[in-house]
Amino acid sequence: MFFGKKQWVALDPIRFLVNSETSMNVQVVHPQELTAEQINLWSGMMNSRDFTDSPFFHPEYVLTLSRFREPVRVGIVKENGRPVAFFPFERHGKSGRPLGFKLCDFQGVIRSPGTVVDARALLVGCGLTSWEFDHVVASHPEFLAWHLRVEDSPYLDLSQGFDAYVAQHKKAGHKSISRTNQKRRKMEREIGPIRFAWHSTDRAVFETLLEWQSDQRRRTGTFDILQFDWVVQTLDAIRQIEGDDFSGVLSTLHVNDSLAAVFLSMTTQTDLHQWFSAYNVALGRYSPGNILHLAMARAAAERGILRIDLGRGKEPYKKSFGSGNIFVAEGAVDLNPLRHGVRTGWYRTCEKIRNSRLHGPLQAPKRIVRGLIKRKLMRS
């Protein structure tokens, strides 16, 4: 499918490839149809400057997910026959959704340096009339005009090493690291020796993570994404990947030979994303999750990891351990002006309610509606 007339917007150093009758088009493929050359080009476009070095932007993540999630597609933006950008998404009729729905903590376009594809033209090329997003990297210029809400996603800066991270954390006045070390020593005195493993291949550990995660969701009354088979299958497949530039990492903390905490993460050569985490609630007073978090950070720095992403969320540890924030946006690109207006009005109404006295009483019915919508999308 070809775009219309090419226009160049004078925004240096980024060039906006808006439309082209002859030289630029979009090819939509299933990820399993990608060629080795296209996968290599995609990997080469990943860049820490725009945070596309995250595992969520890696082709291996998309390829693995597509084995268990049928709607996954990739839009390959080509100029003069050569790919200049890749856009992973899910197709639900004419509507686009985030890749993997609630699994994906970063969303956007992976592109060659200095190139941005106009969002409307991208949708037309992909055969979509809309694309909803909730974790688009806010600094990506393609979707700036479509943001409805922006939130922070904390990360740890390990670019200067673990000791430098600790020193900077202390300089900023935070005490979470020293408190965690105190609790570690207390747990060793009162229970027994602590053992950390960067990666476990034990399936029983993975199954314990799933069990603890689901228990946590039941206790808090939050949506349990692990109830869907394709989600568990995806996580199980990723934990077994051990590649040079993409791996699953199942990190564990044992105390006195009993599992105390476990994290499932993904890593590229430079970035680790802490994905699913759980701990033995009977050991909660020792904060075993925080102890494992620090052990992982030290081990990650030793392996050359420059950043650990914690994901969007209000969990206290993310704020107390974070070095900074990547901002992620929620919104939708919509080619239907009326529908876009209705959507914008709905978001503004929700924001007003969120900041009013009605916020508390309306949480229960809102959770019910959201739960029904999520279950429908997750099953599709």
C-alpha positions in Angstrom: 0.0 0.0 0.0 1.5 3.3 -1.1 1.2 6.7 0.6 0.5 10.0 -1.1 2.9 12.8 -1.9 6.2 13.0 -0.1 6.7 16.0 2.2 9.7 17.0 4.2 9.3 18.8 7.4 12.2 21.1 8.3 13.0 19.5 11.7 16.7 18.8 11.9 18.2 16.3 12.6 15.0 14.2 12.3 13.3 13.9 8.9 9.6 13.1 8.8 8.8 10.7 6.0 5.2 11.6 5.6 3.9 10.4 2.2 5.4 9.1 -1.0 3.7 7.9 -4.2 6.7 6.0 -5.6 9.5 5.5 -3.1 7.9 4.6 0.3 5.4 2.0 1.3 4.5 -0.3 4.2 4.5 -4.1 4.1 2.6 -5.9 6.8 3.8 -9.4 7.7 3.5 -12.0 10.4 6.7 -11.9 12.4 7.6 -15.5 11.4 7.8 -14.2 7.8 10.6 -11.8 8.5 13.8 -12.6 6.7 17.2 -12.9 8.4 18.3 -9.7 6.7 15.2 -7.8 8.0 15.8 -9.1 11.5 19.4 -8.0 11.4 18.4 -4.6 10.2 15.8 -4.3 12.9 18.4 -5.3 15.6 20.8 -2.7 14.2 18.2 0.1 14.6 17.8 -0.4 18.3 19.3 2.6 20.1 19.8 3.6 23.8 19.3 7.3 22.9 15.5 6.7 22.3 15.2 3.7 24.6 14.6 1.3 21.8 17.4 -0.8 23.3 14.7 -2.2 25.6 14.0 -6.0 25.2 10.4 -5.1 24.3 11.7 -3.6 21.0 13.9 -6.6 20.2 12.8 -8.8 17.3 13.3 -11.9 19.4 10.6 -10.8 21.8 8.2 -10.2 18.9 9.0 -13.5 17.3 8.5 -15.4 20.5 5.2 -13.7 21.4 3.9 -14.3 17.8 4.2 -18.1 18.4 1.3 -17.9 20.9 -0.5 -14.7 20.0 -2.1 -14.8 16.6 -3.0 -11.1 16.0 0.7 -10.0 16.2 1.9 -8.3 13.0 4.9 -6.1 11.9 4.6 -3.2 9.6 7.8 -2.8 7.7 8.2 0.8 6.4 10.3 0.8 3.3 12.0 3.6 1.4 13.2 2.8 -2.1 12.7 -0.9 -1.2 14.9 -0.8 1.9 13.4 -1.1 5.4 13.8 2.1 7.4 11.4 1.4 10.3 9.6 -1.5 12.0 6.2 -1.2 13.7 5.1 -4.2 15.8 1.4 -4.2 16.7 -1.7 -6.4 17.1 -4.4 -6.3 14.5 -8.0 -6.7 15.7 -10.1 -6.0 12.6 -9.3 -2.4 11.6 -8.1 -1.5 15.1 -4.6 -1.8 16.3 -3.6 -2.7 19.9 -0.3 -2.7 21.8 1.9 -5.8 21.2 1.0 -8.4 23.7 -1.6 -6.1 25.3 -0.7 -5.7 29.0 2.6 -7.6 28.7 4.4 -4.8 26.8 5.9 -2.0 29.0 7.4 -0.1 26.1 5.8 0.6 22.7 6.6 2.5 19.6 8.5 2.4 16.3 12.0 1.0 15.8 13.6 3.1 13.0 16.8 4.1 11.4 18.6 7.1 12.9 17.0 10.5 11.9 13.9 9.0 10.5 10.3 9.3 11.8 7.2 8.1 10.0 4.0 10.1 10.3 1.5 8.2 12.5 -1.5 8.7 10.2 0.4 7.4 7.2 1.7 4.5 9.2 -1.8 3.4 10.1 -3.0 3.7 6.5 -0.1 1.6 5.4 -0.9 -1.0 8.0 -4.5 -1.1 7.0 -5.7 0.3 10.4 -8.1 3.0 11.3 -6.8 3.4 14.9 -4.0 2.2 17.2 -4.4 2.5 20.9 -1.3 2.6 23.2 -0.6 2.8 26.9 3.3 2.6 27.1 4.6 4.6 24.1 8.0 6.1 24.8 6.9 9.7 25.2 9.9 11.2 23.5 9.2 9.4 20.2 8.0 12.2 17.9 5.6 10.0 15.8 2.9 10.0 18.5 3.4 13.3 20.3 0.2 14.8 19.0 -1.8 11.8 20.2 -0.8 11.7 23.8 -3.7 11.9 26.3 -1.7 11.0 29.5 2.0 10.8 30.4 3.4 8.9 33.3 6.9 8.0 34.5 8.6 4.6 34.2 11.6 4.4 36.7 15.0 3.0 35.8 18.4 2.3 37.5 21.4 4.0 35.9 24.3 1.5 35.9 26.3 3.2 33.1 29.1 4.0 35.6 28.9 0.7 37.4 27.0 -0.5 40.5 29.2 1.3 43.1 28.6 4.6 41.3 24.9 3.9 41.3 25.0 3.3 45.0 27.0 6.5 45.6 24.7 8.6 43.6 21.7 7.1 45.3 23.2 8.0 48.7 24.1 11.5 47.5 20.5 12.1 46.6 19.5 11.4 50.2 17.8 8.0 49.7 18.2 5.4 52.4 16.5 2.4 50.7 19.8 0.7 49.8 21.2 0.9 53.4 17.9 -0.3 54.9 17.8 -3.2 52.5 21.4 -4.2 53.4 20.4 -4.1 57.1 17.4 -6.4 56.4 19.6 -8.8 54.5 22.0 -9.1 57.5 19.0 -9.5 59.8 17.6 -12.3 57.6 20.9 -14.1 57.6 21.2 -13.9 61.4 17.7 -15.0 62.1 17.0 -17.6 59.3 20.2 -18.7 57.6 22.6 -18.1 54.7 21.5 -16.3 51.6 22.2 -17.5 48.1 21.6 -15.5 44.9 21.5 -16.9 41.4 21.5 -14.7 38.3 19.5 -17.3 36.2 17.8 -20.5 37.2 16.7 -23.1 34.7 14.5 -24.9 37.3 11.0 -25.1 36.0 9.7 -25.4 39.6 11.1 -21.9 40.3 9.1 -20.6 37.3 5.9 -22.3 38.5 6.4 -20.8 41.9 6.7 -17.4 40.4 3.4 -17.9 38.6 1.7 -19.1 41.8 3.0 -16.3 43.9 2.0 -13.7 41.3 -1.5 -15.0 41.0 -1.9 -15.1 44.8 -0.8 -11.5 44.9 -3.4 -10.5 42.3 -6.1 -12.2 44.3 -5.0 -10.5 47.5 -5.0 -7.1 45.8 -8.1 -7.6 43.6 -6.1 -6.7 40.5 -6.3 -8.1 37.0 -4.4 -11.4 36.7 -2.9 -11.6 33.2 -1.5 -15.1 34.0 -4.9 -16.6 33.7 -4.4 -16.8 29.9 -2.5 -19.7 28.4 -0.7 -17.7 25.8 0.7 -15.4 28.4 2.2 -18.3 30.4 3.4 -20.0 27.2 5.2 -16.7 26.2 6.9 -16.3 29.6 7.9 -19.9 29.6 9.5 -19.7 26.2 11.3 -16.4 26.9 12.8 -17.7 30.2 14.5 -20.4 28.1 16.2 -18.1 25.6 19.9 -17.6 26.1 21.2 -15.5 23.2 24.1 -13.1 22.6 21.9 -10.0 22.5 18.5 -11.2 24.0 17.9 -13.5 26.9 15.4 -14.4 29.5 16.6 -14.2 33.1 15.0 -16.0 36.0 16.8 -14.7 39.1 16.4 -16.2 42.5 17.1 -15.5 46.2 17.2 -18.4 48.6 17.6 -18.3 52.3 18.5 -21.4 54.1 17.9 -23.3 50.8 14.3 -22.1 50.6 13.1 -19.8 47.8 12.5 -16.3 49.1 12.1 -14.2 46.0 12.2 -14.6 42.2 12.2 -12.2 39.3 11.6 -12.9 35.6 13.4 -10.4 33.4 14.5 -9.9 29.8 17.8 -8.5 28.8 19.5 -7.1 25.7 23.3 -6.4 25.6 22.7 -3.0 27.4 19.3 -3.1 29.0 17.5 -5.3 31.5 13.8 -5.1 32.1 12.4 -6.4 35.4 9.2 -8.0 34.3 7.5 -10.3 36.8 8.5 -10.4 40.4 7.2 -12.2 43.5 8.4 -13.2 47.0 7.5 -15.4 49.9 5.0 -13.3 51.9 6.0 -15.2 55.1 9.3 -13.4 54.8 7.9 -10.0 54.0 9.4 -8.3 57.1 12.8 -8.9 55.6 11.9 -7.4 52.2 13.4 -10.3 50.2 12.3 -8.7 46.9 14.4 -5.6 47.6 17.4 -7.8 48.6 17.1 -9.7 45.3 16.7 -6.4 43.4 20.0 -5.1 44.7 21.8 -8.4 44.0 20.5 -8.4 40.5 21.6 -4.8 40.0 25.2 -5.6 41.0 25.2 -8.8 38.8 23.8 -6.8 35.9 26.4 -4.1 36.1 29.1 -6.8 36.2 27.7 -8.2 32.9 27.8 -4.8 31.2 24.2 -3.9 31.6 23.8 -0.1 31.5 20.2 0.3 32.6 17.6 -1.6 34.5 14.0 -0.7 33.7 11.4 -1.2 36.4 8.3 -0.4 34.4 5.5 2.0 35.0 3.8 1.7 38.3 3.4 3.2 41.8 5.1 0.5 43.7 7.2 2.2 46.4 10.4 0.3 45.6 10.4 1.8 42.0 10.6 5.3 43.4 13.0 4.5 46.2 15.6 2.6 44.0 15.2 4.5 40.8 17.8 6.8 39.3 15.5 8.5 36.8 12.4 8.1 34.7 11.5 7.3 31.1 8.2 8.9 30.4 5.6 6.8 28.7 2.3 8.0 27.2 -1.2 6.7 26.9 -3.5 7.6 24.0 -4.6 6.6 20.5 -3.9 7.5 16.9 -7.3 7.6 15.3 -8.1 8.4 11.6 -11.8 9.0 12.5 -12.1 12.6 13.8 -15.4 12.0 15.5 -14.2 8.9 17.3 -11.0 10.7 18.3 -13.0 13.5 19.8 -15.2 11.2 21.8 -12.1 9.4 23.1 -10.4 12.6 24.1 -13.6 13.8 25.9 -13.8 10.5 27.7 -10.2 10.8 28.9 -10.7 14.3 30.1 -13.8 13.2 32.0 -11.9 10.4 33.6 -9.2 12.8 34.7 -11.7 15.1 36.3 -13.2 12.2 38.2 -9.8 11.0 39.2 -9.1 14.4 40.8 -12.6 14.7 42.4 -14.3 13.3 45.5 -16.1 10.8 43.2 -12.8 9.0 42.5 -13.1 6.5 45.4 -16.8 5.5 45.0 -16.4 4.9 41.3 -13.3 2.6 41.5 -15.3 -0.6 41.9 -17.6 -0.2 38.8 -14.6 1.0 36.8 -12.5 -2.0 37.7 -15.4 -4.3 36.7 -15.8 -2.6 33.3 -12.0 -2.6 32.7 -11.8 -6.3 33.7 -14.5 -7.3 31.1 -12.8 -5.3 28.4 -9.3 -6.7 29.2 -10.6 -10.3 29.2 -12.3 -9.8 25.8 -9.1 -8.4 24.3 -6.8 -11.0 25.9 -8.8 -13.8 24.5 -9.0 -12.4 21.0 
